[in-house]
Amino acid sequence: MRLPRHPEALAKVRHPTADDPLRVLVSGCLAGRPCGVEATDYGLGAKLPALARLACVRVTNFCPEDFAIGTPRTMPDIHGGDGHAVLDGAARVLDEHGVDLTEKMVRGARAMLDHATEHRVELAILTDMSAACGTQVISDGCRLVPVRRFTNGVGVAAALLLRAGIAVVSQRDFRTLGLLHAHLDPTFSPDPSALDHHETAWFKETFPSR
Ligand code: SF4
């Protein structure tokens, strides 16, 4: 489930210890790996949520696009739906040249789920807006256009993790991440003004009916 949309699920996250840490999967770029399309981490390594450094949290990372397509690579985006639609065969993943990357993206998603299973991952913090890792917003079609369009949905790898029962949250869901941090470390005081991505003015303006 998408934790920001189901805040009641936070209470069900167990209280881990340093001896039995919470096993968290993060997007490779969020862990600082230069696995983005142009072989950078998009500057996200510096934005890894602080809770990932708690002694009671063990982080593992994976990049499904690097696994299946390689780095550097062209820009994959979903056409005709979100990651669930791709898994159901109802949408395709194309790059900016129109090359069909659907099969590779599904293979990368399966490899990410295998990695999560191997490491007995309990929760995933993923990079939003990615056709693989997005959990709140993804591009609606190619993003390398004069006027980029967005859709409220998840990427291919995020969809597969969700179908396997792994809770997901994006690096932009600051309210949920703060509450999760406080759940794991009661001495932490979350910012009461923090917003999740779907609570921001940008999101409400972009998706007025949500
Ligand atoms: S596929 Fe995921 S981990 Fe890889 S660069 Fe994109 S957002 Fe980061």
Residues whose N, C-alpha, C, O or C-beta is under 5 A from the ligand:
A	BS01	SF4	S27 G28 C29 C35 G36 F62 C63 P64 E65 T127 S130 A132 C133
